[in-house]
Amino acid sequence: MKEIFQLLGVLFFLILSGSCNSLWKKEEPQFLARVGESYLLREDVAQLLGKDMS
């Protein structure tokens, strides 16, 4: 469970540091869509892991 929160923390850090980058601004919609997808995938994985553990 801790690893998932660490991954999310890294993701948010990358988003925050990337928001200062003009290159990131051009890619913003696509990038956010990709981040959203990976976040949802991680959430599903977390739920599956939770079910396996309980």
C-alpha positions as CSV (number, residue, x, y, z in Angstrom):
1,M,0.0,0.0,0.0
2,K,2.8,2.4,0.9
3,E,4.4,1.9,-2.6
4,I,1.2,3.1,-4.3
5,F,1.1,6.3,-2.2
6,Q,4.8,6.9,-3.0
7,L,4.1,6.5,-6.7
8,L,1.3,9.0,-6.5
9,G,3.5,11.4,-4.6
10,V,6.1,11.1,-7.4
11,L,3.4,11.7,-10.0
12,F,2.2,14.9,-8.3
13,F,5.8,16.1,-7.9
14,L,6.3,15.5,-11.6
15,I,3.1,17.4,-12.5
16,L,4.0,20.3,-10.2
17,S,7.6,20.6,-11.5
18,G,6.4,20.1,-15.1
19,S,3.8,22.9,-14.8
20,C,6.7,25.4,-14.9
21,N,7.9,23.9,-18.2
22,S,6.7,25.5,-21.4
23,L,7.2,22.2,-23.3
24,W,4.8,20.5,-20.8
25,K,2.2,23.2,-21.5
26,K,2.0,22.1,-25.1
27,E,1.5,18.5,-24.1
28,E,-0.7,19.2,-21.1
29,P,-4.0,17.7,-22.2
30,Q,-2.5,14.5,-23.5
31,F,-0.1,14.3,-20.5
32,L,-3.0,14.8,-18.0
33,A,-5.0,12.1,-19.9
34,R,-2.1,9.7,-19.6
35,V,-1.6,10.5,-15.9
36,G,-5.4,10.1,-15.3
37,E,-5.4,6.7,-17.0
38,S,-2.3,5.4,-15.1
39,Y,-3.9,6.7,-11.8
40,L,-7.1,4.8,-12.5
41,L,-5.1,1.7,-13.3
42,R,-3.2,2.0,-10.0
43,E,-6.5,2.5,-8.2
44,D,-7.9,-0.7,-9.7
45,V,-4.6,-2.5,-8.8
46,A,-4.8,-1.2,-5.3
47,Q,-8.4,-2.5,-4.9
48,L,-7.4,-5.9,-6.3
49,L,-4.5,-6.0,-3.9
50,G,-6.8,-5.1,-1.1
51,K,-9.2,-7.9,-1.9
52,D,-6.3,-10.4,-2.1
53,M,-5.0,-9.3,1.3
54,S,-8.4,-9.4,3.1
